[in-house]
Amino acid sequence: MVLERGRIGETWRGRWDSFCLVTPNWTVKLPGHPYAGDDPDGFMPKDEIVDHLENYASVVGAPLRTGVEVHSITRDDDRFILRTSDGELQARAVILATGAYQCAHRPQIAGAPLTDLMVLDVDGYRSPVDLPNGPVMIVGSGQSGCQLAEELNEAGREVVLSCGRAPWAPRRIDGRDIVWWATEDGFLDQSLNDLPSPEARLFANIVTTGHGGGHDLHLRTLRAMGVELAGHLIGLEGHRARFADDLLDSVAWGDERYRMLTKELPALAARLGLPAPQIPDPEPFGDPGIEEVDLSGFGAIIFTSGFRPDYGDLVPWPEALDQRGFPSQEDGASLVVPGLYFVGVHFLRTRKSSLLTGVGDDAAIVAAAISSQVGR
Ligand SMILES: Cc1cc2nc3c(=O)[nH]c(=O)nc-3n(C[C@H](O)[C@H](O)[C@H](O)COP(=O)(O)OP(=O)(O)OC[C@H]3O[C@@H](n4cnc5c(N)ncnc54)[C@H](O)[C@@H]3O)c2cc1C
């Protein structure tokens, strides 16, 4: 039984109005139901993603109960007890598929948001017209922050973007999408063990965009559009926002990831019998960014500073989660609570575990484990 508190594709429905995929349509490979439209190199807007999921549920005959929220899960002998908005249920195995991006994260800063200014997280943003008039400060320069900065700039808003560290890459290299290269060279198959540190799991995804058919989007393109860049937000005092003097460090960090990401591509191209790809070095970047800004007259502050896991009462066993709130698991099976499984978690098994291109592999492994645990 699949319990969903909202409707099919609820998370996608709740994203901003112009949201579209960052990964190309051909990467959508739900088991037995890959993307079959006429624009494999395009990027579905959210309504099409929801349609795709609704079709998928119908094609596989998913035993869905929508509008049912699970409030808490406990264990009683060899059974789980699920308390839901529609009564109590029992199950011998539970899979938590409550999303990779559960809880919007705000950085710790000195001071408090101003009371006369709209302050929202990315999941509360819908479109430029819904924001009060005036310039907008965006805090966080990953995929969401950069896409919102571009959208608001194009809508005629002044935008200040407080930047952190995020990898970036051109949308296409030698006519092939960056996600194609990342798939072919195994980048998306990297596991936690391939990362330099456990914290690296929380690094931003590669910044680019699928809007308008897909194009380059990073700090240099935003600066060229007129977006005002700054370092990390460190304080809010009255109407003044203060930023760290670290914009150049963050740009250099992103440039280093770009070089790491692309350095194996010539060898990959040679193995695949393709011409050596043209990979330009990042253009010089000498703007140290603004150190502070007067927020008088601003319309809003939008935090786009990442997400953290939050299982709340669905996982009441503290040792079942690590110190960052990610499940302690192997191949999706809890290492602590027998019968408890996870899918759709960032780096559950690999970097693509929370992407439409990778979740199917993990789901098959979890399904097989449950079949052998409880029988079919
Ligand atoms: C800005 C952004 C851009 C992204 N772009 C891409 C992209 O281009 N390509 C890609 O492949 N992925 C992308 N992703 C990742 C992708 O959105 C998610 O990883 C994916 O939706 C995970 O699917 P899921 O079904 O595991 O989780 P979700 O889609 O989050 O679904 C979880 C569901 O669980 C329900 N739920 C939660 N708690 C409960 C409860 N207690 N009881 C009942 N139901 C509950 C929610 O309502 C929701 O419908 C992006 C993510 C973000 C944040």
Ligand as a Chemical Component Dictionary entry (heavy atoms), coordinates in Angstrom:
data_LIG
# 
_chem_comp.id                   LIG 
_chem_comp.type                 NON-POLYMER 
_chem_comp.pdbx_formal_charge   0 
_chem_comp.three_letter_code    LIG 
# 
loop_
_chem_comp_atom.comp_id 
_chem_comp_atom.atom_id 
_chem_comp_atom.alt_atom_id 
_chem_comp_atom.type_symbol 
_chem_comp_atom.charge 
_chem_comp_atom.model_Cartn_x 
_chem_comp_atom.model_Cartn_y 
_chem_comp_atom.model_Cartn_z 
_chem_comp_atom.pdbx_ordinal 
LIG C1  C1  C 0 14.953 22.403 -6.707  1  
LIG C2  C2  C 0 14.981 20.918 -7.054  2  
LIG C3  C3  C 0 15.183 20.507 -8.355  3  
LIG C4  C4  C 0 15.204 19.157 -8.671  4  
LIG N1  N1  N 0 15.403 18.798 -9.967  5  
LIG C5  C5  C 0 15.443 17.493 -10.282 6  
LIG C6  C6  C 0 15.662 17.078 -11.636 7  
LIG O1  O1  O 0 15.844 17.886 -12.538 8  
LIG N2  N2  N 0 15.689 15.751 -11.897 9  
LIG C7  C7  C 0 15.517 14.795 -10.926 10 
LIG O2  O2  O 0 15.549 13.615 -11.236 11 
LIG N3  N3  N 0 15.302 15.173 -9.629  12 
LIG C8  C8  C 0 15.279 16.489 -9.304  13 
LIG N4  N4  N 0 15.087 16.870 -8.001  14 
LIG C9  C9  C 0 14.998 15.828 -6.975  15 
LIG C10 C10 C 0 13.610 15.290 -6.894  16 
LIG O3  O3  O 0 12.651 16.290 -6.782  17 
LIG C11 C11 C 0 13.409 14.436 -5.684  18 
LIG O4  O4  O 0 14.555 13.814 -5.277  19 
LIG C12 C12 C 0 12.350 13.435 -6.039  20 
LIG O5  O5  O 0 11.122 14.114 -6.094  21 
LIG C13 C13 C 0 12.307 12.350 -5.043  22 
LIG O6  O6  O 0 11.114 11.628 -5.252  23 
LIG P1  P1  P 0 10.467 10.938 -4.043  24 
LIG O7  O7  O 0 9.204  10.309 -4.515  25 
LIG O8  O8  O 0 11.465 10.075 -3.362  26 
LIG O9  O9  O 0 10.163 12.158 -3.053  27 
LIG P2  P2  P 0 9.091  13.297 -3.210  28 
LIG O10 O10 O 0 8.816  13.613 -4.630  29 
LIG O11 O11 O 0 9.507  14.403 -2.308  30 
LIG O12 O12 O 0 7.784  12.603 -2.635  31 
LIG C14 C14 C 0 7.617  12.322 -1.270  32 
LIG C15 C15 C 0 6.144  12.254 -1.029  33 
LIG O13 O13 O 0 5.940  11.821 0.302   34 
LIG C16 C16 C 0 4.785  12.489 0.805   35 
LIG N5  N5  N 0 4.899  12.454 2.269   36 
LIG C17 C17 C 0 5.870  13.005 3.022   37 
LIG N6  N6  N 0 5.646  12.775 4.329   38 
LIG C18 C18 C 0 4.515  12.031 4.387   39 
LIG C19 C19 C 0 3.759  11.464 5.470   40 
LIG N7  N7  N 0 4.140  11.610 6.729   41 
LIG N8  N8  N 0 2.647  10.756 5.166   42 
LIG C20 C20 C 0 2.254  10.588 3.880   43 
LIG N9  N9  N 0 2.930  11.109 2.826   44 
LIG C21 C21 C 0 4.040  11.823 3.081   45 
LIG C22 C22 C 0 4.884  13.873 0.212   46 
LIG O14 O14 O 0 3.626  14.494 0.162   47 
LIG C23 C23 C 0 5.441  13.591 -1.181  48 
LIG O15 O15 O 0 4.443  13.474 -2.166  49 
LIG C24 C24 C 0 15.044 18.198 -7.654  50 
LIG C25 C25 C 0 14.836 18.601 -6.336  51 
LIG C26 C26 C 0 14.804 19.947 -6.025  52 
LIG C27 C27 C 0 14.596 20.347 -4.601  53 
# 
loop_
_chem_comp_bond.comp_id 
_chem_comp_bond.atom_id_1 
_chem_comp_bond.atom_id_2 
_chem_comp_bond.value_order 
_chem_comp_bond.pdbx_ordinal 
LIG C1  C2  SING 1  
LIG C2  C3  SING 2  
LIG C2  C26 DOUB 3  
LIG C3  C4  DOUB 4  
LIG C4  N1  SING 5  
LIG C4  C24 SING 6  
LIG N1  C5  DOUB 7  
LIG C5  C6  SING 8  
LIG C5  C8  SING 9  
LIG C6  O1  DOUB 10 
LIG C6  N2  SING 11 
LIG N2  C7  SING 12 
LIG C7  O2  DOUB 13 
LIG C7  N3  SING 14 
LIG N3  C8  DOUB 15 
LIG C8  N4  SING 16 
LIG N4  C9  SING 17 
LIG N4  C24 SING 18 
LIG C9  C10 SING 19 
LIG C10 O3  SING 20 
LIG C10 C11 SING 21 
LIG C11 O4  SING 22 
LIG C11 C12 SING 23 
LIG C12 O5  SING 24 
LIG C12 C13 SING 25 
LIG C13 O6  SING 26 
LIG O6  P1  SING 27 
LIG P1  O7  DOUB 28 
LIG P1  O8  SING 29 
LIG P1  O9  SING 30 
LIG O9  P2  SING 31 
LIG P2  O10 DOUB 32 
LIG P2  O11 SING 33 
LIG P2  O12 SING 34 
LIG O12 C14 SING 35 
LIG C14 C15 SING 36 
LIG C15 O13 SING 37 
LIG C15 C23 SING 38 
LIG O13 C16 SING 39 
LIG C16 N5  SING 40 
LIG C16 C22 SING 41 
LIG N5  C17 SING 42 
LIG N5  C21 SING 43 
LIG C17 N6  DOUB 44 
LIG N6  C18 SING 45 
LIG C18 C19 SING 46 
LIG C18 C21 DOUB 47 
LIG C19 N7  SING 48 
LIG C19 N8  DOUB 49 
LIG N8  C20 SING 50 
LIG C20 N9  DOUB 51 
LIG N9  C21 SING 52 
LIG C22 O14 SING 53 
LIG C22 C23 SING 54 
LIG C23 O15 SING 55 
LIG C24 C25 DOUB 56 
LIG C25 C26 SING 57 
LIG C26 C27 SING 58 
# 
